[in-house]
């Protein structure tokens, strides 16, 4: 490709620098600007797709809801256990003496109300804990960089199917603890004592539930009294299981997301020490607009 010889094309004239005439002026108020946000980490703009919190941030909120419901369930289960044992004592006393109608009515009311509330909070606790379990598995997988060892459908089947959940629930929880502790996926999960205690309480509660259901079909006064006593034991084991579940949820959440969002404060500049003095702004020319 041919090019002109030097000197054939006159050089371009250098454009002189424009004189500063002051800051820019707008005929109307500008409509652009920065979002009205406080200084925080990470910076997420509301209304954009990036504002949807990642799983590791959702775990903290879900665990708080699940732990609150579990503690309510534990209290209601203890009240139900007290009601069942009180009814058993009244049955023993009624063998030799007459009972007051008011005491019997109060015992029946306490047993019915506590049983209904325990059933309702039991369903809520199961739903909230399962939701926490699914999100926590995904958050642990994102933090470790490995895929979860089981699919979500397998986890739901292993927890909800009767009989199968006696074996699979503890194994799924042990796998979650293994992932939360950021151990190698090639190693075999070794559940901690807390997880083993939860697994034992889970199996004990299921065995007592089956025993109470079977005992209800037996006839006779003694069988009914034994059924009341077994119901008290079932409520006690349910309270123990709820407490252990709340402790496990809190522990795994603290290991996965140790910084509580409630403890984060808005950052602000209180004082600046040792910084160089700012340069003075030049005087605005009288010829500027």
ABEGO torsion letter per residue (X at the ends): XBBBBBGABBBBBBBBBBBBAEBBBBABBBABEBBBBBBBOBBBBBGBAAABBBAAAAAAAAAAAAAAAAAAAAAAAAAAAAAAAAAAAAAAAAAABBBBAAAAAAAAAAAAAAAAAAAAAAAAAAAAAAAAAAAAAAAAAAAAGBBBABBAAAAAAAAABBGAAAAAAAAAAAAAAAAAAGBBAABBBBBBAAAAAAAAAAAAAAAAAAAAAAAAABBEAAAAAAAAAAAAAAAAAAAAAAAAAAAAAAAAAAAABABBAAABBBBBBABBBGBBBBBBBBBBBAABX
